[in-house]
Amino acid sequence: MYKIMIADDESIVIDALKYIIERNFQDNCIIESAKTGRKVIELAEYFRPDIVFMDIQMPGINGIEAMKEIRKNNKHIIFIVVSAYVKFDYAKDAIGIGVLDYINKPIEKKVIVETLQTAMKQVDEAKQKRSLDLANKEKLEIVTPIIENGFIYSLLYQNSEKDELDNFRTLLGIEKESGYLMALQFGELSDNDRMENTIGISVRLQKEYTRMKDTMKQFFDCCVGAMMGNMILAFVPYDIPLQNDEYEIRIRIIENARKMIVELRRTFDAKFRLGIGAIHEIQNLSESYNEAMRSMAYNCSDSVVHVNDLPILCNYEEDYPIETEILILKNVEIGNVNEAVYHAKRFYDWMVEKHSRNVMDIKLKVLEIVLRAETIGFESGGMIYRFNMRSQYLGNIMEIQTYQLLYEWFETKISEVCRNILTKKEESTVDIVKKAQLFIEENYSRDIVLDEVSKQLQISPYYFSKLFKKRTGSNFIEYLTNVRMDKAKELLRISSKSIKEISMEVGYSDANYFSRTFKKNVGVSPTEYKE
């Protein structure tokens, strides 16, 4: 069945065409008609014709513009122009491609029938092609996830030959010879910020796997593996960066990953964490997998962790509380005394409960953690290293006779490091914000953005934004706008420059936008302020 639309302002033409079509093609056609350009466009939207007979000279919107508008929503429609338009050659040029044929009025039955037969043949061919394309797409939708999962499995769990990996790459259209692994974990988040009820979440989200995979692919051009418990692995093809580019690439990956996590949480009402490995050649991608999993183990509060942001870790015996140890050092690093002491107590209680007979091992572990914490203090600039400052530590540890006294020594040292780091952190934060403010003061007259300032300071835009807002009470745009407004007010008071000149001088190329911004922030227009 063919859908045919006749667009002509003359009833006699519409009736003639209907008669010819119905007489020669009987019940194979559904015919609709319209007499104005607007009606033609509206009819095409819900009728969705296969073939359109279009007159050039339609009332209101002419036939040429109507065809252009219809073409936007229907790429496969076939137009046949029927016109007595005098400038017919000009019409041909104006319409451009997409018109099957041009028929002059008065119409001839033979020409109409032959042209329509050609159009119907094209419609049939187009429908067959679309049907074949859909069938192939359907097959790919079934096969591609299997291939993707097989590829990731081969990368991680088998000693695959290069030829085998190349075959997978060919099937998946992967041209790059390197990339990185991401490990996505999901569950419900408890008050202590740990993933819980992972079985329940896994059962619920198992039905949503396809949607989750599609969401991941919206943010990353990646291969997504099968759901394994409460985890999904994904491989992202990526060229190995030059050393100088690694930081910026990492920041882009992390920022994109954060957006993905926000969307996943919003869509599926669950908690998500993401561990990201470094970029490696495909043959060595198991290293990226291990790094992604290491990032996941370290990831206790943040939603996204990249391995290059972590200290180097190692493997531990099965019941060793590595997460607790990491939390001690992580909170030491940010100077959080209460949290660091809390996790130090948890770790100490575990040692006493599990290894109470191994007094020397407990003392050595306490000493190790204190030394590692102090090293963080030295590296952060929160403590000044002196060669003999710890000469008494070993003797003090050996003299302690009770577990209570040993813990008190442990807690005191951890607390001291945290306080030193916190003091230095405050000083460093002030220094970073002051540098940012100085940069804004020196560059407010040109188009500067947050990314440029964070790059100058060599910290990520995400971290800089939080730091700047916390210290100044304003976000970057608000602060920059306030600086520009203060400079503009000063110029309006003391100079005879025009509003346009002042707007350019304070960083606004559009004087009208400057005036609107000024009035919004100051309460009066620049002209009123000057007066």
N, C-alpha and C positions, 0 to 999 in steps of 0.2 A: 504494500500500500504506500502510495506516494502522497505527500502533503504538498499541495500547490497553492500559492497565493498570487492573486492578480491585483496589481496596484495601478489603477487608472481613474482619472476623474470623469471619464465618459462611460455612462451605463451601457451604451451600445457596444463599446469595445469589450467590456467585462462580459456581457451576455454572449457576444460572438466567440470569445475565447472559451467560455464555459461550454458552449455548444460543441465546438470542435474537439475539446478534450474529452467530454463525456461520450461523444459519438464514436471516437476512435480508440479510447482507452477504457470505456465502460466503467466497471466498478473498481478499477485499480487506483483511483485517485480520490482524495478528499480536497475539496476546493473551498477557499475562503477569499474574500475580496475586501478592498478598502479604497476610498476615494481621495484621501488627503495624506500628505507626508506624515503627519503626526499619527494618524490612525494606522498607517502602514507599520510604523515603528512599534506601536503598542500591540498590534495584532501579532507581529512577528515574535514578540517576547513570550506570549503564552501559546501561540499556535505552533511555533517552531517548524516552519516549512522547510521542505527539502529543495523546492524550486520556486523562484519568484519571477513573474512577468512584471517588469517595472517600467512605468512611463517616466520620461525625464521631466516633463512639465506638470508637476503635481502642485495643487494649491498649498500655500503655506511653505512647509519644508519641501524643497524640490527633490526629485528622484535621486539625484547624485548624492546629496547629503543624507537622505534616508538610507541609501545602500551602505554608505560609510558607517552610519550609526548601527544598522542591523549587523554588519560584519563584525563589530566589536564583540558581540555576544554569540555569534554563530560563524565559526571559521569555515564550516563545510558547506554552507548554503550556496546554491547555484543561481546566479542572476541571468535573466534573459531580458534585454532592454527592448521595449516596443515603443517607438517614438516617431513623431513627424517633426521633431525639433529641427529647425532650419540649420542651426550650427551643429550638425550631427558629429562632424569630425572633432570639433572642440569638445563635445561631450565625451567622446571616446577617450581623449587624452585626460580629461578631468577625472573620469571614473577610475582610470588605472586598471590594474589587473583584477581578476576575479569575476569578469563577466564572460559568460559562455558565448553569447552571440548577440547581434544587434539586428532587429527586424524593423523595417520601415512600415509605416502606415500608408495606405490601407493594408491590413494584414492578409496574407494568403494562407489558405488552409494547408497546402502541401508543405510550405516553409515551417508553419507552426508544428505540424506533426513530426517532421524530420528533426527539427531542433529539440523538441520535447523527448523524442526517442534517444537522442544523444545525451541529453541531460539525465534521463532515467538510467541510462547505462553507467554514467559517472556516479550517480547516487548509489547504484548497486555495488560498484567497485569500491567506493568509499566505505560503505557499510561492511562489506566483506573484510576490508583491510582493518577497520576498527575492531571487528569481531576477532580477527586473528591477533591483533595487537593486545586485546584484552585477555585472550586465552594465554598468550605468551606471558603477559604480566602476571596473570593468576598463577601460572606455573612458577614464575620467578619468585612470587610472594611465598610459595610453598618451599621452593628449593633453596633460595638465598639464605634464610636463617640457618638451614642445615649446613650449608657450605661455610657460612661465617663461623658457626660453632666448631665445625671440623678444623677450620683454619686456626682458631685460637687454641683448640685442644692440641693440634700438632705443634704449635709454637711452644706450648708450656710443658706438655707431658710426654712427648716423644722426641727421639733423636732424628728428626726429619731431615731428609736430604734436601739440598738446595733446589733440585728439580721439582720435588714435591711441593715445596713452599711456593716456587714460581708458578706451578699449575694453579694453586689456590689463588694467587695474586691475579693471574690471567682471568680466571672465572669471576672474580670479584671486581675486576677493573682497577686493581691497586697498582699504580705506577711507581710509587716511592719504595725505596729499599730499606727504610728505617721507620721508626715510630715509637709510640709509648703505650703502656697499659694503664687503664684506670680500673679500680676496684670500687664498685658501688655497693654499699651496705645499707640495709633498711631495717627498721624495727620501731618499737615504741620507746620513747625516752623517759626514763624515770627521774626522780628528783636528784639522784646522784649523777645524772648526766651519762648514764650507761644505757646501751641498747638492751631492751627487755622485750619479752613476749615475741621473740623472733619467729617462733614456730607459727603462732597465730597470724602474724603479719605475712609470713611467707605463704600460708594457705590462702589468705585473702588476696594478696597481690599476684599470686600465680595466674589468676584469671585476667589480670591486667597487664601481663607481661608484654603483649604486643604494643599496647599504648605506652608503656614505660620505655620500650625500645624505640618507638617512634619519637618520643620526647627527647631521648638522648641524641638521636640522629638530627633533631632540629638544631642542636647546639654544637655538635661535633660530627664531622664527616668520618664515621667510624664503623667498625664491624662489632656487632654485639653478640656475646656468647649467651648460652642458655642460663636460666636461673638455677643457681646452686645454693639451696637453702635460702638464706636471706642475703644473697650476694649475686651480683652480675658483673662479669668482666667485659671490658670493651677495649679494642685495639684502635688507636688513632694513627693513621699514616702521617709521618712528619719528617722532613729533612733534618739531618743532624745539624744543629746550628753552629756557627762560629762562636768561639769563646766570648767575644765581645757582645754577641747577640743573645746569649743564654738568658740573661736577666729579663730582658724585655719580653722574650718569648714565654718565659715562665709566668710572668705577670699576666700576659694575655690569656694563657691557658687557665690560670687560677680564676681570673675575673669571669671568663666564660663558664667555668665550672660552677662558680657561685650562682650565676644566673640560672643554670640548669637545676641546681639543687632547690632553689626557690620555687621554680616551676613544678618540680616533682612533688615538693611538699604541698604546694597549693592544690595540685591536681589529685593526689592520691591520699591526702590526709595521713601521712606517715612521716617519720623522721628518717632522713637520709644523711649518710656520710660518704665522702669520696677520698680515696687514697690514689695519688698519681705518681707513677714511676717516671724515671728519666728517659730521654730518647736514646734508643740503641738501634743497631742494625737488626734486621728481622731475624737473622740466625741467632742473635744473642738476646732475644726479647724476653727470655725467661728471667733475665736480670731485672728488666723493667717490672715484671710481675712481682718478683720478690720485693722490689722497692715499693711498689704500690701497696703490698700487704704490710710492709714495715710501716709505711705512712699510716695505714689503717690502725695498726696497733698503737701507734703514737697518738692518734687522733682521739682525744678524750673530750674536747669541748668544741673545737672548731669544726665546721661542716666540711671544709676542704683542706687537705694537707698535701703538699708536694714534697717528694723525697729530698729535693735539694735544699729544703728549708729545715731539714732535720739533722741532728747529730748522728754520727755513725753508730749503728746498733749491732747487736750480735744475737745469736740464738741462746735460749735458756731452757733449763729443765722444766718439765711439764707443770709443776705446781708453783714455780717461782713467780712471785707477784710483780712482774715486770711493769705492769701498768701503774702500780703504786709507786714504784721507784721512779718511773718517768714523771709522775705527777709531782713528786718531791722536787726534782730538779727543774721541772717546768715552772713551778710556782716560785722557786728560788730565782729563776731567771727573770721573772717579772716583779720580784720583790714582794710577793704576797706572803707575809709572815704567817698569818693564821692558817691558810691552806697548806703551806709547806710544813708547818709543825703538825697539823692534823694528819697528813699523809705519812710524815716521818713516824708518828706514833703508831699508825696502822702497820707500817712496815716493821717497826721494832717489835710490836706485839706478835707478828707472824714469826719472826726469828726466834723469840723466846718460847713461843708455843711449839714450834716445829723442831728447834735445834737447841733446847735449853742445856743439853749436856756439852755442847760444843762452844764453850765460853770464848775460846780464842777466835773461832770463826766469826762469832757475833761481834767481838771487839774489832776485828779486822774489817768487817763489812761496815760498821759504824764509821771507822776511820776513813774507809774508801769513799763513802758518800759525802762525808764532811770535806775531804780533799777535793772531790769533784765539784761540790757546791762552791768551795772557795775559788776553784779554777774558773768557774762561771763568773764569780765576782771579780777576779783579776781581768778576765777577758772583756768584761763589760765596762771596765774602768771604775767599778764601784769600790775596789779595794786596791791598795798599793802593795805590790809584792816586795817582800824583803826576804832575803835568802834564809835567814835563821829564825824567821817569825814562827815556825812550827816545830822548832827543835824540842819542845817539851811535850808535844802531842803523844808520842809513842810511850814515854815514861808515864804520863798522866793516865793513859788508857790502861797500862799494865798494873798500875797501883789501885785502880778502882776494883772494889771487892763485891759490890752488889749490882744487880740489874737496874735497880732504881737510880742509883748514882750514875751508872753508865748512860741511862736515858737522859738524865738531867744534863750531862755534859753534851750529849748528842743534840738535844733541843737548844741549848744555849748557842752552840756553834752555828746551827742552821738559822736561828733567829738573827744572829749577828750579821751573817752574810746577807740575808734578806733585807735587813734595815740599811746596810751599806749600799746595796744595789738600788733599793727604792730611792734613797737620797740622790744617788748618781742619776737614776732614771728621771727624776724630777728635773734635775739640772739639765740633762740631755734634751728632755722634752721642751723645756724653755728655750734651749739653744736652737733646736730645730725650728720651732715656731718663730723665733726671732729672725732666723735666716729667711724663712718664708715671707715674713712681713717685710723684711728689707728688700727681698726680690720684688715683691708687689710694689713697694714704694718706688723702686727704680724703674719698673716696667709697666706701670698702670696705664701709660699712654698708648700702649700697643695691645694687640689682641693676644692675651695670655690665657691659658687654661690650666686646670688643676694638674693634668698629666705632665705638663711642662715643668711646673714647680716641683712636683714629686721626683721627676727625673733629675733635676738639679740637686736635690737632696739625697738621691740614690736610695729612696724608700718607695714601697709600692703605693700607688694612688689610693687604694683602699685603706691602708694603714694611715697614710698621711691625712686623709679626709677625717678619719675618726680622731686623730691626734689634734688636728687643727681646731675642730669643733669643740673638743673637750677643753682645750686651753683658752680659746678666744670667745667661746659662746656663740660663734657665728660659723656658718659653713663658708667654703672658699668664695663662692659667688657673692654671698652677702657681704663678706669682708671687702672684697675687691670693689664692689659697688659703693660701699661706704667711703672707701679711700677716694674713689673717683668723684663722689659727690662733695667730699670735703675740699678737694682740689678745685672743683668747679666753683664752689661757693667763694673760695679765696680769689679765684680769677675774676668772678663776677663783681666782687667788692673792690678790687684794686686795679683792674685793667680796663682798657677801653675796647677790648676785642669783641667781635661779634659773637652771637650765640653759636653760629656754625664753627667759628675758629676755636672757641672754647670746647665745644663738643669733640672736635678732632684732637685737641690737645689732651683731653682726659680719656681718650680711647674709644670714642664713639664716632664711627664714620657716617652714621645717619643722624642728622641734627634733630629730626622729628622724634626718633626713638629716644635720643638723649633727653629731650624736653619732657617726654612722657615719664621716663625713668626718674628724672629730677623731681617732677611734681609728685610722683608716687612716694618718693623717699623723703622729700623736704616739706611737702605740703603746699607749695606754691610753684608756679612756673619759673623758669630761669629769668624771664623778663620781669616778672613781678618781684622776684628776689633782688634783682639788680636795682630796681626802682626803690 
